Amino acid sequence: MTQMLTAAELRALILQQPAYLNAQAILADDWGGRTTANPLYQTPISIADLRFVRDLQASGVSPVVLDFTDYGAVQTWISQHQTYLTPNVISWLHRPFE
């Protein structure tokens, strides 16, 4: 069963708003490319960004890049993207497995 996007998520998708662009950067594994204007400052990936990625994948809009239900996949993704993650985000990713 596919999940529906929220109204805010659908609006962000249609209007190509920053929330959608952030999710697309995560899905394309190009988070570092989002901040090319100022390479000295990298914005961390937020929980909201990851929720949007999860919802885009669950709704079938985007292919599954990060399986939020697979502990090994989550651990691998965390280790590959740790420089962009805060402790709160890592904790959020681990929460389903506690």
MARMAR-694757 format. One line per field, with one value per atom (N, C-alpha, C, O): atom name; y, z, x. Coordinates in nm, 2 decimals. Each point is the difference from the previous one (the first is absolute). Layout:
REM MARMAR-694757
atome CA;...
y Y;...
z Z;...
x X;...
***
This chain:
REM MARMAR-694757
atome N;CA;C;O;N;CA;C;O;N;CA;C;O;N;CA;C;O;N;CA;C;O;N;CA;C;O;N;CA;C;O;N;CA;C;O;N;CA;C;O;N;CA;C;O;N;CA;C;O;N;CA;C;O;N;CA;C;O;N;CA;C;O;N;CA;C;O;N;CA;C;O;N;CA;C;O;N;CA;C;O;N;CA;C;O;N;CA;C;O;N;CA;C;O;N;CA;C;O;N;CA;C;O;N;CA;C;O;N;CA;C;O;N;CA;C;O;N;CA;C;O;N;CA;C;O;N;CA;C;O;N;CA;C;O;N;CA;C;O;N;CA;C;O;N;CA;C;O;N;CA;C;O;N;CA;C;O;N;CA;C;O;N;CA;C;O;N;CA;C;O;N;CA;C;O;N;CA;C;O;N;CA;C;O;N;CA;C;O;N;CA;C;O;N;CA;C;O;N;CA;C;O;N;CA;C;O;N;CA;C;O;N;CA;C;O;N;CA;C;O;N;CA;C;O;N;CA;C;O;N;CA;C;O;N;CA;C;O;N;CA;C;O;N;CA;C;O;N;CA;C;O;N;CA;C;O;N;CA;C;O;N;CA;C;O;N;CA;C;O;N;CA;C;O;N;CA;C;O;N;CA;C;O;N;CA;C;O;N;CA;C;O;N;CA;C;O;N;CA;C;O;N;CA;C;O;N;CA;C;O;N;CA;C;O;N;CA;C;O;N;CA;C;O;N;CA;C;O;N;CA;C;O;N;CA;C;O;N;CA;C;O;N;CA;C;O;N;CA;C;O;N;CA;C;O;N;CA;C;O;N;CA;C;O;N;CA;C;O;N;CA;C;O;N;CA;C;O;N;CA;C;O;N;CA;C;O;N;CA;C;O;N;CA;C;O;N;CA;C;O;N;CA;C;O;N;CA;C;O;N;CA;C;O;N;CA;C;O;N;CA;C;O;N;CA;C;O;N;CA;C;O;N;CA;C;O;N;CA;C;O
y -0.12;0.12;0.12;0.02;0.07;0.13;0.10;0.00;0.09;0.10;0.13;0.02;0.06;0.13;0.11;-0.01;0.10;0.12;0.09;0.01;0.07;0.10;0.11;0.01;0.08;0.12;0.08;0.05;-0.03;0.08;-0.06;0.06;-0.20;-0.07;0.01;0.02;-0.04;0.01;0.14;0.01;0.09;0.14;0.02;0.06;-0.11;0.01;-0.07;0.05;-0.17;-0.07;0.07;0.02;0.03;0.07;0.13;0.03;0.04;0.13;-0.01;0.11;-0.23;-0.02;0.09;0.07;-0.07;0.08;-0.06;-0.11;0.19;-0.05;-0.13;-0.08;0.05;-0.13;-0.11;-0.11;0.12;-0.10;-0.01;-0.11;0.22;0.00;-0.06;-0.07;0.09;-0.07;-0.15;-0.08;0.04;-0.15;-0.06;-0.11;0.18;-0.04;-0.01;-0.09;0.18;0.00;-0.13;-0.06;0.03;-0.12;-0.13;-0.09;0.09;-0.11;-0.02;-0.11;0.22;0.00;-0.02;0.00;-0.01;-0.01;0.12;-0.01;0.13;0.12;0.11;0.12;-0.15;0.10;0.11;0.12;-0.16;0.10;0.09;0.12;-0.16;0.09;0.11;0.10;-0.12;0.10;0.14;0.10;-0.11;0.12;0.05;0.04;-0.05;0.04;0.15;0.05;0.03;0.14;0.04;0.10;-0.18;0.03;-0.13;-0.06;0.02;-0.13;-0.01;-0.11;0.23;-0.01;-0.03;-0.04;0.05;-0.03;-0.11;0.02;-0.13;-0.11;-0.01;-0.03;0.04;-0.01;-0.15;-0.08;0.04;-0.14;-0.05;0.08;-0.21;-0.06;0.00;-0.03;0.07;0.01;-0.12;-0.08;0.06;-0.10;0.02;-0.09;0.22;0.03;-0.04;-0.05;0.07;-0.04;-0.15;-0.05;-0.03;-0.14;-0.05;-0.10;0.17;-0.04;0.02;-0.09;0.20;0.02;-0.11;-0.04;0.01;-0.11;-0.13;-0.07;0.04;-0.12;0.00;-0.10;0.21;0.02;-0.01;-0.06;0.12;0.00;-0.14;-0.05;-0.03;-0.14;-0.08;-0.09;0.11;-0.08;0.03;-0.09;0.21;0.03;-0.04;0.00;-0.05;-0.04;0.11;-0.03;0.15;0.11;-0.01;0.03;-0.08;-0.02;-0.15;-0.07;0.03;-0.14;-0.01;0.10;-0.22;-0.03;0.01;-0.08;0.17;0.02;-0.04;-0.06;0.10;-0.03;-0.08;0.06;-0.18;-0.09;0.03;-0.05;0.13;0.04;-0.12;0.02;-0.13;-0.12;-0.10;-0.10;0.12;-0.09;0.05;0.10;-0.16;0.05;0.01;0.10;-0.20;0.00;0.11;0.07;-0.04;0.10;0.14;0.09;-0.07;0.12;0.03;0.11;-0.22;0.02;0.03;0.09;-0.15;0.03;0.14;0.07;-0.03;0.14;0.10;0.10;-0.13;0.10;0.01;0.11;-0.22;0.00;0.07;0.07;-0.08;0.07;0.15;0.08;-0.04;0.14;0.07;0.10;-0.16;0.05;0.15;0.07;-0.02;0.14;0.09;0.12;-0.16;0.08;-0.02;0.06;-0.15;-0.04;0.05;0.01;0.04;0.04;-0.13;-0.09;0.10;-0.11;-0.03;-0.11;0.22;-0.01;-0.08;-0.08;0.11;-0.07;-0.15;-0.09;0.06;-0.14;-0.07;-0.12;0.18;-0.05;-0.03;-0.11;0.20;-0.02;-0.12;-0.07;0.06;-0.11;-0.14;-0.10;0.10;-0.12;-0.03;-0.12;0.21;-0.01;-0.12;-0.07;0.03;-0.11;-0.14;-0.10;0.10;-0.12;-0.02;-0.10;0.19;-0.01;-0.09;-0.01
z 0.00;0.00;0.00;0.08;-0.17;-0.01;0.09;0.03;0.02;0.09;-0.08;-0.10;0.14;-0.06;0.06;0.11;-0.20;0.05;0.07;-0.03;0.13;0.06;-0.09;-0.10;0.13;-0.09;-0.01;-0.11;0.22;0.00;-0.09;-0.07;0.08;-0.08;-0.15;-0.08;0.05;-0.13;-0.06;-0.12;0.19;-0.04;-0.02;-0.11;0.20;-0.02;-0.13;-0.07;0.05;-0.12;-0.13;-0.09;0.08;-0.11;-0.03;-0.12;0.22;-0.01;0.00;0.00;0.02;0.01;0.10;-0.02;0.14;0.11;0.07;-0.03;0.11;0.06;0.07;0.00;0.07;0.07;-0.10;0.03;-0.15;-0.10;-0.06;-0.02;0.00;-0.06;0.10;-0.04;0.17;0.10;-0.01;0.00;-0.01;-0.01;-0.12;0.00;-0.11;-0.13;0.01;-0.05;0.12;0.02;0.08;-0.03;0.13;0.08;-0.09;0.00;-0.08;-0.08;-0.11;-0.04;-0.01;-0.10;0.05;-0.07;0.21;0.07;-0.04;-0.03;0.03;-0.03;0.10;-0.04;0.16;0.11;-0.01;0.02;-0.03;-0.01;-0.11;0.01;-0.12;-0.12;0.03;-0.08;0.18;0.03;0.05;-0.01;0.06;0.06;-0.07;0.07;-0.20;-0.07;0.01;-0.02;0.05;0.01;0.11;-0.01;0.12;0.11;0.05;0.09;-0.14;0.03;0.15;0.05;0.02;0.13;0.10;0.12;-0.16;0.08;-0.06;-0.11;0.17;-0.04;0.09;0.12;-0.17;0.08;0.03;-0.09;0.21;0.03;-0.05;-0.02;-0.01;-0.04;0.13;0.11;-0.13;0.12;0.00;-0.10;0.21;0.01;-0.09;-0.06;0.04;-0.10;-0.14;-0.08;0.04;-0.13;-0.01;-0.11;0.21;-0.01;0.00;-0.06;0.14;0.00;-0.14;-0.05;-0.02;-0.14;-0.09;-0.09;0.10;-0.08;0.02;-0.09;0.22;0.03;-0.06;-0.06;0.07;-0.06;-0.15;-0.06;0.00;-0.15;-0.05;-0.09;0.16;-0.03;0.02;-0.08;0.20;0.03;-0.09;-0.02;-0.04;-0.09;-0.14;-0.08;0.05;-0.13;-0.09;-0.12;0.17;-0.08;-0.03;-0.11;0.20;-0.02;0.03;0.08;-0.15;0.03;0.14;0.06;-0.01;0.14;-0.01;-0.07;0.14;0.01;0.14;0.02;0.08;0.14;0.06;0.01;0.02;0.06;0.15;0.07;-0.02;0.14;0.09;0.12;-0.18;0.08;0.01;0.08;-0.14;-0.01;0.08;-0.04;0.16;0.09;-0.07;0.01;-0.08;-0.07;-0.10;-0.02;-0.06;-0.10;0.07;-0.05;0.16;0.07;0.06;-0.02;0.07;0.06;-0.11;0.02;-0.14;-0.11;-0.05;-0.02;0.01;-0.04;0.10;-0.04;0.17;0.10;-0.02;0.01;-0.02;-0.01;-0.12;0.00;-0.11;-0.12;0.00;-0.08;0.16;0.00;0.14;0.03;0.05;0.14;0.01;0.09;-0.19;0.01;-0.01;0.04;-0.10;-0.01;0.10;-0.01;0.11;0.10;0.13;0.05;0.02;0.15;0.08;-0.05;0.18;0.09;0.01;0.01;-0.02;0.01;-0.12;0.01;-0.13;-0.12;0.01;-0.04;0.08;0.01;0.10;-0.02;0.13;0.10;-0.06;0.03;-0.11;-0.07;-0.09;-0.01;-0.06;-0.10;0.08;-0.05;0.17;0.08;0.08;0.03;-0.01;0.08;-0.03;0.09;-0.22;-0.03;0.04;0.01;0.02;0.03;0.15;0.04;0.04;0.15;0.06;0.12
x 0.08;-0.08;0.09;0.09;-0.12;0.08;-0.05;-0.12;0.20;-0.03;-0.03;0.07;-0.16;-0.02;0.09;0.03;0.00;0.08;-0.09;-0.12;0.17;-0.08;-0.02;0.06;-0.16;-0.02;0.13;0.03;0.04;0.12;0.11;0.07;-0.06;0.10;-0.04;0.09;-0.22;-0.04;0.02;0.05;-0.07;0.02;0.15;0.04;0.05;0.14;0.05;0.09;-0.15;0.03;-0.04;0.08;-0.20;-0.05;0.07;0.04;-0.01;0.07;0.15;0.07;-0.02;0.15;0.06;0.10;-0.17;0.05;0.12;0.04;0.03;0.13;-0.01;0.09;-0.21;-0.01;0.01;0.06;-0.13;0.01;0.14;0.05;0.01;0.14;0.10;0.09;-0.11;0.08;-0.02;0.10;-0.23;-0.02;0.06;0.05;-0.06;0.05;0.16;0.06;0.00;0.14;0.04;0.11;-0.18;0.02;-0.02;0.09;-0.20;-0.02;0.10;0.03;0.03;0.10;0.14;0.10;-0.09;0.13;0.09;0.12;-0.18;0.07;-0.03;-0.01;0.01;-0.02;0.11;-0.03;0.15;0.11;-0.01;0.04;-0.10;-0.02;-0.10;-0.01;-0.08;-0.10;0.06;-0.07;0.18;0.06;0.13;0.09;-0.09;0.12;0.02;0.11;-0.21;0.02;0.09;0.07;-0.07;0.08;0.06;-0.06;0.17;0.06;0.05;0.03;-0.02;0.05;-0.11;0.02;-0.15;-0.11;-0.09;-0.05;0.05;-0.09;-0.12;0.02;-0.14;-0.12;-0.02;0.01;-0.03;-0.02;-0.14;-0.09;0.08;-0.12;-0.09;0.04;-0.17;-0.09;-0.09;-0.01;-0.06;-0.10;-0.11;-0.05;0.01;-0.10;0.03;-0.08;0.21;0.05;-0.02;-0.05;0.09;-0.01;-0.14;-0.03;-0.06;-0.14;-0.06;-0.08;0.12;-0.05;0.05;-0.07;0.20;0.06;-0.08;-0.04;0.01;-0.07;-0.14;-0.05;-0.02;-0.13;0.00;-0.10;0.19;0.01;0.02;-0.06;0.15;0.02;-0.12;-0.04;-0.03;-0.12;-0.12;-0.08;0.08;-0.11;0.02;-0.09;0.22;0.03;0.05;0.02;-0.01;0.05;0.15;0.04;0.03;0.15;0.04;-0.07;0.17;0.05;0.05;0.05;-0.05;0.06;0.15;0.06;0.00;0.14;0.05;0.10;-0.18;0.02;-0.11;-0.11;0.13;-0.11;0.00;0.09;-0.18;-0.01;-0.03;0.01;-0.05;-0.04;0.11;-0.02;0.13;0.11;0.12;0.06;-0.04;0.11;0.13;0.07;-0.03;0.13;0.01;0.10;-0.21;0.00;0.01;0.07;-0.14;0.00;0.14;0.06;0.00;0.14;0.10;0.09;-0.10;0.09;-0.02;0.10;-0.23;-0.03;0.06;0.06;-0.08;0.06;0.15;0.05;0.02;0.14;0.05;0.10;-0.17;0.03;-0.03;0.06;-0.15;-0.05;0.02;-0.06;0.14;0.02;0.04;-0.04;0.12;0.04;-0.12;0.01;-0.12;-0.12;-0.11;-0.10;0.13;-0.10;0.03;0.12;-0.22;0.01;-0.03;-0.06;0.10;-0.04;-0.15;-0.04;-0.04;-0.14;-0.06;-0.09;0.15;-0.04;0.03;-0.08;0.20;0.05;-0.09;-0.04;0.00;-0.09;-0.13;-0.06;0.01;-0.13;0.00;-0.10;0.21;0.01;0.01;-0.05;0.11;0.01;-0.13;-0.02;-0.07;-0.12;-0.08;-0.04;0.01;-0.08;0.06;-0.07;0.20;0.07;0.02;0.06;-0.10;0.02;-0.10;0.00
***
